Amino acid sequence: MKRVFIGFIICLFLLNCAKKEEKLIAKNKPYIISYEDKKLEKYYDSIKTNTSRVALPPRKIFYAESQLIIDKKGNLYFYQKRYFLEFCSYGSEKDTLPHFLDLQPKDIVKIPETSLVDFLSENILSKEKNRRILIVASQNDTIKNTFFMQFINKNQLQAYEIRRTTQEEDTVLKYKMNNDYYYSDSIKWDRTKIKFSNRK
């Protein structure tokens, strides 16, 4: 009888370990941008068709004060924009193209994978709560970086948005990685993918 009881306890212990491992894998599963975008779109469409409530989908946000870029190889880069408190979003809901930032290769810093959590904690989580916003831009549709997924799962951010990289981010990152001289006026920009002010 004692052996049966001990065997039963061991089986329970092993089953419990297997469940914890399953939960860990599910938590850190890859994030597929196109799938998540479609899921969100379907959710807002179902609200429109199944209820009388008016639910506007969240407006597309391309930039915030802090941006994290994940390149094709999974390398991590970071850049910041000047903080701007937006009181009114009048007209911005019609913005479907990212604005030209005049981003420079020197503005982008590479982050070692193992330092990601510390780096983002120091540069974002140390700010006031309403400024703890991170825009994540990936060159791939699927994000598999476990360090990033762990940071997002802890989610101490006020908000975050995950999107594909913009034409400008891709271009400037390429010049940075190749250590080439970059001059934005010499680039043949695809104006169907980026919005310029009147000066360009």
N, C-alpha and C positions, 0 to 999 in steps of 0.2 A: 504493500500500500504506500509506503514511504517513497519508493522508486517512482511509482505512478504520479504522485503528487509533485515530486521534484521535476519529472519529465514535463508535466503540465505547466509548471512555473517557467521552465526554460523555453517552452513553445510560446507562451505569452510574451516573454521578454523579446524573443526573436521577431515575433509579429509586430510588436510595438516599435522595434528598431526599423523594420521595413516601412512602416507607416510614416515615421519621421523622415526617412530618406525620400519617400514619395512627395511629401509636403515640401521639402527643400528643393527638389527638382522642379516642381510646379511653380514655386515662388520665383526661381531664377530661370524660367523658361525664356527662350528668345522672344523678343518683341518684334512683330512684323508690322511695319508702318502702314502699308496698303490695307492689310487686314483690319487693323484697328480703326483706320479712317473710314472704311466701308461699314464696319460695325456701328460706329458713331452716327454715320449718315442714315443707316437703317433705323436706328433708335429714334432719331428726330423725325424721320418720315412716318414711323408708326404712331408717334404722338399726333402728328398732323391728321392722319387718316382715321385713327381710332378714338380720338377725343375732340372735344370742342375747344380745348386749351390751345393757346398760341404759344409755341415753343420755338424760338429762334435759335438756330444752331450757333455755337460760339464763333465769333469772328476769327478769321485766320490771322495768327500772329507769327510774323517772321522773325522779329527781333525783340529782345528785352535788354536789360542792362548786361546780363551775363549769357554767353553762348558757349556750348560745348560741341565740338565737332568730332565725329568718329569717322576716320577715313576708311577706304576699302579694305585695308589690312587690319583694321581694329585699333589703330593708333589713336590716341586722344589728344585733342588740341583745345585751347581755350582763348577766347577774346572777350573784351568788354566794350560796351558803348557808353557814352555819357548818360547818366541817369536823367530821365525826364519824366516828371509827374504829369500824366495825361488826365485832365479833368473831364474831357468830353471826347467821345469817339465819333463825333459827327463826320460823316463821309468816309470814315476809315473802314466801315463794313463793306464798302465797294472795292477796297484794295485787294486785288487778287494777285498782284505781282509784288515781289519784294523791291524796296527802294534801294538805289545805289548808295552804299555807305562810304565809299572811298576807303575801303579796308586795305591795309598795307601788310606785307609779310611780317614786318617787325611787330605788328599788333597781335599776332597769333603766337601763343607759347605752347610748346609740347609738354604734356603731363605724363610722367611715368605711370603705368597702370597701377602699380602697387601704392602709389601716392594719391590716387584719385580721390578717395574719401577724405583724406586730410586736406588736400588742396581745395576741394569744393566746400568743405566745412569752414575752412579759413577765409575763403573768398566770397562765399554766399551766405552761409548760415550765421556768420558773425554780423551781418547787416540787420537793420530793422526788419521786422516781420513782413511788411508790405513790399520790401525789396528782395525777398528771398524767392526770386523767380528765375528759372533756368530754361533756356531754349536749347534743346538737343537736336543737332542736325547730323544726319548720317548719310554717307555716300552710298551705302547699301540699304536695301529695303528691310533687311533683317538685322537686328542688333543682338549679338550673342555675348558681348563683353560682360563677364560675371561681376567684375568690380563695379561697373555702372549699374547693373541690375540690383546689386546689393544696396547701393546708395539710394536708388529710386524706391526700393521696397521699404527702406527705413523711413523714407518720405517725411523729412522735416522741413521740406520746402513749402512755401506759401502756394506756389503753383509751378507747373512745368508743362512744356509742350514738346512733343517729339515730331520732327518733320524730316524731309529729305533736304540735303544741302542745296543752297542757292547757286546760281551760275557764278556769282561773284566769289562766294566762299570756295567753290571748286577751283576757280582760276587762281586766286591768291594763294591758296594752299599748295597748288602745283608749283608756283613760282618759289614759294618758301622751301619746299622739299628739294627742288632742283638748285636752290641757292642762286637763282637767276635775277637779273635786274628787272624790276617790275615798274611799269609806267602805265597807269590805267587808260590814258588817252590812246595808247598804241594797240589796245585790245579791240578786236572786232566783236563787240557785244551783240548777242541775239536779243534785240529789243522786244521780242515777244515774251521774254522771260525775266526782264528786269525793267524797272521804272526809273527814269532819269529826271532830274529837275530840269528846268528850261536852259540851264547853262551848258548842258551836254548835247 
